[in-house]
Amino acid sequence: MVFQKLKQELPGVKAKVALKNYTTYKIGGPAKYFFIAKSKIDLISALGAAKKFKLPVFILGGGSNLLISEKGFNGLVIKIDILNIDFQGKKVFVGAGANITKFAYLSADMGLSGVEWAAGVPGTVGGSIYGNAQAFGTKISDMLKSVEAINIKTLEVKNFSREECQFSLKNSIFKKDKNLIIISAVFEFEEKVPEHIKNQIREFLRYRSTKHPMDFPSAGSTFVNPEIKIKNKKLLEKFPELIEYNEKGAIPAGYLIQKSGIQGKKKGKAQISEKHANFIINLGGAKASEVMALINLAKKKVKKNFGILLVPEVQFVGFSKK
Ligand SMILES: Cc1cc2nc3c(=O)[nH]c(=O)nc-3n(C[C@H](O)[C@H](O)[C@H](O)COP(=O)(O)OP(=O)(O)OC[C@H]3O[C@@H](n4cnc5c(N)ncnc54)[C@H](O)[C@@H]3O)c2cc1C
């Protein structure tokens, strides 16, 4: 009954939509209700409807940093599909739903440098700002000027300066305050010769294809690379690479997992990738619980061997909090 009323309020909304079709993991149960917001007005309408019918809201970007349980989401999932990418000199105005790889290619065509690192990342600009995505030493926050976001509760739209976004390692105010939804962002890039930018992109893509398991569905890196220094002498003697990581300021989570002896480990159809231990891959038909079991195993083993608590980068939906 609610669905009929919701449909009147929000034309285009669907019921019981399989979320596995919207995640790079190809895992995830149904959304009770599902709506694609192609504009700011669509988004405001959807949030207004959710408020009216007291529905919990989950915001979906490219689904490339998500592990969704088989239970799915018992509320309204809003997929952000605001796709504009508008260039004005060195400034770029981008919708939160724009694919970040497409953004990288278009910027290269325009002779604008700053987002090359993101070529090959399957997420959206909004999802990347949420988790302060980064690669090859550059973060999305580096070239960002401002973010336009709406508050789910008040429906107030506000512009956040870079400082107000409170960026830190794989984090932002949008991750801390789930009431904030990113609508669009403004970037300012450096001008360079397009062919140089494209060469850099090709190099990064080559690196990704040699180091990352691209043949299987995944959500990219499972854990954040911990930015800590190991002081334990015994560990430094046993694992001399840690000295170099201490100097660099971050220890690759994949290294810690590999040295914990569980690379290649399987649970059902999920596996800790043999190619890169920070990727947990779906060998075909993996369940969210199987991926989660490997996540918990990696956390337990790394804690035991190195005394480090790995923090998942992947976001979880539909799991009960312990
Ligand atoms: C092959 C592969 C390679 C990857 N490489 C990298 C990499 O190099 N660097 C890196 O940092 N990550 C990488 N990732 C992880 C992922 O692609 C990024 O984290 C990406 O930025 C996530 O964006 P998304 O749109 O897919 O977000 P989603 O997975 O859809 O969502 C992630 C979180 O962001 C929130 N969110 C999404 N959009 C919005 C919005 N508009 N407003 C508010 N909240 C929002 C969601 O609610 C959710 O909590 C990789 C993933 C894969 C599969």
The ligand as a Gaussian input file, in Angstrom:
#p B3LYP/6-31G(d) Opt

LIG

0 1
 C       38.719000      -2.069000      -9.475000
 C       38.607000      -1.020000      -8.397000
 C       39.624000      -0.101000      -8.257000
 C       39.542000       0.891000      -7.257000
 N       40.575000       1.765000      -7.138000
 C       40.515000       2.706000      -6.170000
 C       41.591000       3.643000      -6.006000
 O       42.560000       3.636000      -6.737000
 N       41.480000       4.552000      -5.011000
 C       40.404000       4.609000      -4.180000
 O       40.357000       5.474000      -3.294000
 N       39.373000       3.728000      -4.313000
 C       39.396000       2.793000      -5.283000
 N       38.357000       1.907000      -5.426000
 C       37.214000       1.950000      -4.493000
 C       36.040000       2.813000      -5.017000
 O       35.968000       2.767000      -6.425000
 C       36.173000       4.252000      -4.583000
 O       36.183000       4.313000      -3.183000
 C       35.048000       5.130000      -5.114000
 O       35.377000       6.442000      -4.829000
 C       33.677000       4.827000      -4.514000
 O       32.713000       5.592000      -5.199000
 P       31.255000       5.019000      -5.502000
 O       30.508000       6.064000      -6.241000
 O       31.334000       3.700000      -6.156000
 O       30.669000       4.881000      -4.052000
 P       29.663000       3.764000      -3.521000
 O       30.372000       2.470000      -3.434000
 O       28.404000       3.788000      -4.289000
 O       29.394000       4.307000      -2.055000
 C       30.422000       4.347000      -1.090000
 C       29.954000       5.212000       0.076000
 O       29.816000       6.550000      -0.396000
 C       28.517000       7.048000      -0.114000
 N       28.133000       7.943000      -1.216000
 C       28.167000       7.688000      -2.549000
 N       27.761000       8.763000      -3.244000
 C       27.453000       9.728000      -2.327000
 C       26.951000      11.062000      -2.411000
 N       26.678000      11.630000      -3.572000
 N       26.747000      11.734000      -1.254000
 C       27.017000      11.166000      -0.057000
 N       27.469000       9.914000       0.082000
 C       27.697000       9.193000      -1.035000
 C       27.626000       5.804000      -0.044000
 O       26.469000       6.056000       0.737000
 C       28.575000       4.791000       0.588000
 O       28.555000       4.902000       1.995000
 C       38.416000       0.915000      -6.414000
 C       37.380000      -0.002000      -6.584000
 C       37.471000      -0.973000      -7.564000
 C       36.360000      -1.961000      -7.710000

